[in-house]
Amino acid sequence: MNKINNINRRKFLEIFVGCACTLVITSCTTAPITRRKQLKLLPESTLNRQAAQIYENVKKKTKLSDDEKQLDEIKEIGSKIEEAVSLYFDSIDSPDPTYNFHWEYILIDNNKIKNAWCMPGGKIAVYTGILEITKNKHGLAAVMGHEIAHAVAKHSVERASRALILNVGTQILDIASGGAVSRTRRATGVDVTGMLRTFGIDNPFGRKQETEADYLGLIFSSLAGYDIRESVKVWERMKEANKGKTPPEWMSTHPSSERRIAALKNWIPKVILNYPPIKKIN
């Protein structure tokens, strides 16, 4: 019986690996501008639709700010970055990665959260707490440019695709080991595979995406006409605000503030030179 099970297990693995390799090869693309190789197994339209539904729930269940002046500034900055992104890709005769976006902006009334986010498809939220860090329109553009960059680079699609591969891969490893992974987890109460995945794969990959979003965000903000030198000051203020509250970099999906500041200082002169404000040609 064990011999039969081993043969069946081997055949299953051979078939699965063959199919998986074909799927992965045909699903490889590259990130815009950076040309970093990406894996996209899931349709973007599905994630955009799900994001839109979640965004509607956020609007219904979260307290939104009634500061119309601040919201108008957020929309103005967003609109300029939207247009700059589309104009840039048009200028290099490349498909606009935001062609199917339905941009929308909200300001969430929460001074404790110093954050902003952009869901797939251009659904953006800014928390009032981040405004004490951004200070001005250039600082706010730096934060929004970063978040918009995540959506433009399709980072959510990439993360979901990698999660799919890793989840299936863990199951295949369990099958290949005759259930050793499951037995270890049950016996020790510790998900060793999950820990290795988190600290060895997910966190480093998350930091890579965050760094890419920092770089692309600088480019998009510069193209939109904002002073990207303010981004360094934003992260210096964020570093001060988070003093003693951030985990070690290896335990985080984000690079350390020190690393981000150093990278921004290195990129800024080149971005200003190579990606000046872009104007629509009539």
C-alpha positions as CSV (number, residue, x, y, z in Angstrom):
1,M,0.0,0.0,0.0
2,N,2.8,2.4,0.9
3,K,4.5,1.7,-2.5
4,I,1.2,2.5,-4.3
5,N,0.8,5.7,-2.3
6,N,4.3,6.7,-3.1
7,I,3.8,6.1,-6.9
8,N,0.5,8.0,-6.8
9,R,2.1,10.9,-4.9
10,R,5.0,11.0,-7.3
11,K,2.7,11.1,-10.4
12,F,0.5,13.8,-8.8
13,L,3.6,15.9,-8.1
14,E,5.0,15.5,-11.6
15,I,1.7,16.6,-13.2
16,F,1.2,19.5,-10.8
17,V,4.8,20.8,-11.2
18,G,4.4,20.6,-15.0
19,C,1.1,22.5,-15.0
20,A,2.4,25.0,-12.4
21,C,5.5,25.8,-14.4
22,T,3.5,26.4,-17.5
23,L,1.0,28.7,-15.6
24,V,3.8,30.7,-14.0
25,I,5.7,31.2,-17.2
26,T,2.7,32.5,-19.1
27,S,1.7,34.8,-16.2
28,C,5.0,36.7,-15.9
29,T,4.9,40.4,-16.6
30,T,7.0,43.4,-15.6
31,A,6.3,46.4,-13.4
32,P,5.9,49.8,-15.1
33,I,9.1,51.9,-15.3
34,T,11.2,49.7,-13.0
35,R,10.7,46.6,-15.3
36,R,10.8,44.3,-12.3
37,K,9.5,40.9,-13.2
38,Q,6.1,40.2,-11.7
39,L,3.8,37.2,-11.3
40,K,0.1,37.8,-12.0
41,L,-2.1,34.8,-11.9
42,L,-5.4,36.4,-10.9
43,P,-7.4,38.8,-13.2
44,E,-7.1,42.4,-12.2
45,S,-10.8,43.0,-12.9
46,T,-11.7,40.6,-10.1
47,L,-9.6,42.4,-7.5
48,N,-10.8,45.9,-8.8
49,R,-14.4,44.8,-8.3
50,Q,-13.8,43.4,-4.9
51,A,-11.8,46.5,-3.9
52,A,-14.7,48.7,-5.0
53,Q,-17.1,46.7,-2.8
54,I,-14.8,47.0,0.2
55,Y,-14.4,50.7,-0.4
56,E,-18.1,51.2,-0.4
57,N,-18.3,49.4,3.0
58,V,-15.5,51.6,4.4
59,K,-17.5,54.7,3.3
60,K,-20.6,53.4,5.1
61,K,-19.0,52.2,8.3
62,T,-16.2,54.7,8.9
63,K,-16.5,58.2,10.1
64,L,-15.6,60.5,7.2
65,S,-14.2,64.0,7.8
66,D,-16.4,67.0,7.0
67,D,-13.4,69.1,6.2
68,E,-14.4,69.8,2.6
69,K,-11.4,72.1,2.0
70,Q,-9.0,69.4,2.9
71,L,-10.8,66.8,0.9
72,D,-10.8,69.2,-2.1
73,E,-7.0,69.5,-1.8
74,I,-6.7,65.7,-1.7
75,K,-8.8,65.4,-4.8
76,E,-6.8,68.1,-6.6
77,I,-3.5,66.4,-5.8
78,G,-5.0,63.1,-6.9
79,S,-6.3,64.5,-10.1
80,K,-3.0,66.0,-11.0
81,I,-1.2,62.7,-10.3
82,E,-3.8,60.7,-12.3
83,E,-3.4,62.9,-15.3
84,A,0.4,62.9,-15.0
85,V,0.5,59.1,-14.9
86,S,-1.7,58.8,-18.0
87,L,0.2,61.5,-19.9
88,Y,3.6,59.9,-19.1
89,F,2.6,56.5,-20.4
90,D,1.1,58.0,-23.5
91,S,4.3,60.0,-24.1
92,I,6.4,56.9,-24.2
93,D,3.8,55.1,-26.3
94,S,3.1,52.5,-23.6
95,P,-0.3,51.2,-22.4
96,D,-1.7,53.3,-19.5
97,P,-1.9,50.9,-16.5
98,T,-4.7,53.1,-15.0
99,Y,-7.0,53.0,-18.1
100,N,-9.5,50.8,-16.2
101,F,-9.3,52.8,-12.9
102,H,-12.3,54.5,-11.4
103,W,-10.6,57.1,-9.2
104,E,-12.2,58.1,-5.9
105,Y,-11.0,59.8,-2.7
106,I,-12.2,59.9,0.9
107,L,-10.8,61.6,4.0
108,I,-11.3,59.4,7.1
109,D,-11.7,61.3,10.4
110,N,-9.1,59.5,12.6
111,N,-6.3,61.5,14.1
112,K,-4.7,58.4,15.7
113,I,-3.9,56.7,12.4
114,K,-1.1,58.2,10.4
115,N,-1.7,56.5,7.1
116,A,-3.2,56.5,3.7
117,W,-4.0,53.7,1.2
118,C,-5.0,53.1,-2.4
119,M,-6.9,50.0,-3.3
120,P,-6.8,48.3,-6.7
121,G,-8.6,50.4,-9.3
122,G,-7.8,53.7,-7.8
123,K,-9.8,53.8,-4.5
124,I,-7.9,56.1,-2.2
125,A,-8.3,56.9,1.5
126,V,-6.4,59.4,3.6
127,Y,-6.6,59.5,7.4
128,T,-6.6,62.9,9.1
129,G,-3.8,61.7,11.3
130,I,-1.3,61.7,8.4
131,L,-1.9,65.4,7.8
132,E,0.2,66.4,10.8
133,I,3.0,64.5,9.1
134,T,2.6,65.7,5.5
135,K,2.2,69.4,6.6
136,N,1.6,70.8,3.1
137,K,0.5,69.9,-0.4
138,H,4.0,68.6,-1.4
139,G,4.2,66.3,1.6
140,L,0.6,65.1,0.9
141,A,1.5,64.5,-2.8
142,A,4.5,62.4,-1.6
143,V,2.2,60.2,0.5
144,M,-0.5,60.0,-2.2
145,G,2.1,59.3,-5.0
146,H,3.4,56.4,-3.0
147,E,-0.1,54.9,-2.5
148,I,-1.1,55.5,-6.1
149,A,2.2,53.8,-7.2
150,H,1.0,50.6,-5.4
151,A,-2.1,50.5,-7.5
152,V,-0.3,51.5,-10.8
153,A,2.3,48.7,-10.3
154,K,-0.5,46.2,-9.5
155,H,1.1,45.2,-6.2
156,S,-2.2,43.8,-4.9
157,V,-2.6,41.5,-7.9
158,E,1.0,40.4,-7.4
159,R,0.6,39.7,-3.7
160,A,-2.6,37.7,-4.2
161,S,-0.9,35.7,-7.0
162,R,2.1,34.9,-4.8
163,A,-0.1,34.0,-1.9
164,L,-2.0,31.5,-4.1
165,I,1.3,29.9,-5.3
166,L,2.7,29.7,-1.7
167,N,-0.5,28.3,-0.3
168,V,-0.7,25.6,-2.9
169,G,3.1,25.0,-2.6
170,T,2.7,24.4,1.2
171,Q,0.1,21.8,0.5
172,I,2.2,20.1,-2.1
173,L,5.2,20.1,0.4
174,D,2.9,18.4,2.9
175,I,1.9,15.8,0.4
176,A,5.5,15.2,-0.8
177,S,6.6,14.8,2.8
178,G,3.8,12.3,3.6
179,G,2.1,14.7,5.9
180,A,5.2,15.6,7.9
181,V,4.4,19.3,7.8
182,S,0.9,18.8,9.2
183,R,2.2,16.4,11.9
184,T,4.8,18.8,13.1
185,R,2.3,21.7,13.3
186,R,-0.1,19.6,15.3
187,A,2.6,18.2,17.6
188,T,4.3,21.4,18.4
189,G,1.4,23.9,18.0
190,V,3.8,26.0,15.9
191,D,3.3,26.7,12.3
192,V,7.0,26.6,11.3
193,T,6.2,26.7,7.6
194,G,4.1,29.8,8.2
195,M,6.8,31.5,10.2
196,L,9.4,30.8,7.5
197,R,7.1,32.1,4.8
198,T,6.3,35.3,6.8
199,F,9.9,36.2,7.7
200,G,11.7,34.6,4.8
201,I,9.4,35.4,1.9
202,D,6.4,37.7,2.6
203,N,8.2,40.4,4.6
204,P,11.2,40.7,2.3
205,F,8.8,40.8,-0.7
206,G,6.6,43.4,1.0
207,R,9.7,45.6,1.6
208,K,10.6,45.2,-2.1
209,Q,7.1,46.5,-3.1
210,E,7.3,49.3,-0.6
211,T,10.6,50.4,-2.0
212,E,9.3,50.3,-5.5
213,A,6.3,52.3,-4.5
214,D,8.6,54.9,-2.9
215,Y,10.5,55.2,-6.2
216,L,7.5,55.3,-8.5
217,G,5.7,57.7,-6.1
218,L,8.6,60.1,-6.5
219,I,8.3,59.9,-10.2
220,F,4.5,60.4,-10.3
221,S,4.7,63.3,-7.9
222,S,7.4,64.9,-9.9
223,L,5.5,64.5,-13.2
224,A,2.5,66.1,-11.5
225,G,4.6,69.2,-10.6
226,Y,5.1,68.7,-6.9
227,D,8.4,69.3,-5.0
228,I,9.5,65.8,-4.2
229,R,12.3,67.0,-1.9
230,E,9.5,67.3,0.7
231,S,9.3,63.4,0.8
232,V,12.4,63.3,2.8
233,K,11.0,65.7,5.4
234,V,7.8,63.6,5.5
235,W,9.7,60.4,6.5
236,E,11.9,62.3,8.9
237,R,8.7,63.5,10.7
238,M,7.2,60.0,10.5
239,K,10.4,58.5,12.0
240,E,10.1,61.0,14.9
241,A,6.3,60.2,15.4
242,N,7.0,56.5,15.4
243,K,10.0,56.6,17.7
244,G,10.2,53.4,19.7
245,K,7.0,52.0,18.1
246,T,8.3,50.2,15.0
247,P,9.4,46.6,14.9
248,P,12.9,45.5,13.6
249,E,13.0,45.7,9.8
250,W,13.2,41.9,9.3
251,M,9.8,41.6,11.1
252,S,8.1,44.2,9.0
253,T,6.7,44.4,5.5
254,H,8.1,48.0,5.3
255,P,11.7,49.2,5.1
256,S,13.0,51.1,8.1
257,S,12.6,54.9,8.0
258,E,16.4,55.3,7.9
259,R,16.6,53.1,4.8
260,R,13.7,54.9,3.1
261,I,15.2,58.4,3.8
262,A,18.6,57.3,2.4
263,A,17.0,55.8,-0.7
264,L,14.9,58.9,-1.3
265,K,17.9,61.2,-1.0
266,N,19.7,59.1,-3.6
267,W,16.8,59.0,-6.0
268,I,15.6,62.6,-5.9
269,P,18.2,64.4,-8.0
270,K,17.8,61.7,-10.8
271,V,14.0,61.8,-10.7
272,I,13.9,65.6,-10.9
273,L,16.3,65.5,-13.9
274,N,14.6,62.6,-15.7
275,Y,10.9,63.1,-14.8
276,P,10.2,66.8,-14.9
277,P,6.5,68.0,-14.7
278,I,4.6,66.8,-17.8
279,K,2.2,68.9,-19.7
280,K,-0.7,67.9,-22.0
281,I,0.1,68.8,-25.6
282,N,-2.9,70.4,-27.3
